[in-house]
Amino acid sequence: LAPLANCTTQNGNYQHNCDCPVKPQQACPKSETDSMAACDATPCTPCKEDVGWRKIVRNFTPSWFAVTMGTGIVSILLHNLPYNTTWISHGLAVAFFILNAGLFGVFTGVTVLRYALYPEIWKAMVIHPAQSMFLGCFPMGFATIINMMIFVCAPAWGNWVVSWAWGFWWFDAALSLATCITVPFVILPPKEAIVSVFLPIGPLGQGGFGIQQLGKVSLKLLPQTTAFTTAAPGAVHGGEILYFLGIFLALIMWGFALVWLSFALISIVTMQKFPFNMGWWGFTFPLGVMATCTNMLAQDLNSTFFRVMTMIFSLSVCLLWLLVAVRTLHQAISGEIFFAPCLKDLRDKQAQAGSDRRV
């Protein structure tokens, strides 16, 4: 006779397969002459970590901060639409900002609680080939809140908000730099998931936006400085050169991003159906930062084409956010979304080490 699903044999005796630290309600049979069906029907007593709030906390992965990235970029886009109204820029955009700040606070609290209660999960998560790739979602999600503090809170509440935003920015920049430097050296990424085809659009779009901003700052500040006047009397015109150079480089980066977006869309269309997971939030932010670059080009070039493209990208991001948010909420209610792949690796290691602590 072979043991059934809930039993394994070791040294001629049968053991229950339940990996809970709590013993099953019945003992396994001692030999093959006992009833195997009785052993297989023996239920496990549920572990406290597998039910209620502990299950949510234990399986709360860093990928949840992709929600704040997607929600935050929606608030920024709604506030800066080229064809805008007050109820969108100061109503709907502020509502998304408040929602994003609330989500970020809750997610941060749950994350701190996760690693405080289960510190061994931190190492398992960092070395996991997929979960560690989401560590950058925290500083990027926080960056959207800092931007909206400047756009919305500073004009309404005064310069003290700017000081707080300045401090938050330095903290976020240090965290971003630490993530960029450490994560690639911890583990190399696995074969890319289909959603990852959108990720290269993010640096191109954000880079194009940033280099235009640097050009604007140079145009404003270089004529005011006396640092270069002795060595190069014509340096005051350097701001104009850097400003136009920023627009030129942004156009190049925007073109590369558009080509990559085409490749990404073709990959998605030709791909068979793939299951929903938290990685779907990766659709929103890369396309969103490309929209911010497009909007900046529309302002600098006074271009109707780029204004229309900004509207198309922005509305697409909003629709994608709505689609992914509904799916996330549905699976969060059912509990299906709370699954941390890194825990399986940790269980296997602890099982090999003979640990009896449930992860």
Stockholm file with secondary structure:
# STOCKHOLM 1.0

chainA/1-359         LAPLANCTTQNGNYQHNCDCPVKPQQACPKSETDSMAACDATPCTPCKEDVGWRKIVRNFTPSWFAVTMGTGIVSILLHNLPYNTTWISHGLAVAFFILNAGLFGVFTGVTVLRYALYPEIWKAMVIHPAQSMFLGCFPMGFATIINMMIFVCAPAWGNWVVSWAWGFWWFDAALSLATCITVPFVILPPKEAIVSVFLPIGPLGQGGFGIQQLGKVSLKLLPQTTAFTTAAPGAVHGGEILYFLGIFLALIMWGFALVWLSFALISIVTMQKFPFNMGWWGFTFPLGVMATCTNMLAQDLNSTFFRVMTMIFSLSVCLLWLLVAVRTLHQAISGEIFFAPCLKDLRDKQAQAGSDRRV
#=GR chainA/1-359 SS CCCCTTEEEETTEEEECCCSSSCCSSCCCSSTTSCHHHHHTCCCCCCGGGSHHHHHHHTCCGGGHHHHHHHHHHHHHHHTCSSCCHHIIIIIHHHHHHHHHHHHHHHHHHHHHHHHHCTHHHHHHHTSTTGGGGTTHHHHHHHHHHHHIIIIIHHHHCHHHHHHHHHHHHHHHHHHHHHHHHHHHHCCCCSCCGGGGGTTHHHHHHHHHHHHHHHHHHHHHGGGCCSSTTTCGGGGGHHHHHHHHHHHHHHHHHHHHHHHHHHHHHHHHHSCCCCCCGGGGGGHHHHHHHHHHHHHHHHHHTCHHHHHHHHHHHHHHHHHHHHHHHHHHHHHHHTTTCCCHHHHHHHHHHHHHTCCCCC
#=GC SS_cons         CCCCTTEEEETTEEEECCCSSSCCSSCCCSSTTSCHHHHHTCCCCCCGGGSHHHHHHHTCCGGGHHHHHHHHHHHHHHHTCSSCCHHIIIIIHHHHHHHHHHHHHHHHHHHHHHHHHCTHHHHHHHTSTTGGGGTTHHHHHHHHHHHHIIIIIHHHHCHHHHHHHHHHHHHHHHHHHHHHHHHHHHCCCCSCCGGGGGTTHHHHHHHHHHHHHHHHHHHHHGGGCCSSTTTCGGGGGHHHHHHHHHHHHHHHHHHHHHHHHHHHHHHHHHSCCCCCCGGGGGGHHHHHHHHHHHHHHHHHHTCHHHHHHHHHHHHHHHHHHHHHHHHHHHHHHHTTTCCCHHHHHHHHHHHHHTCCCCC
//
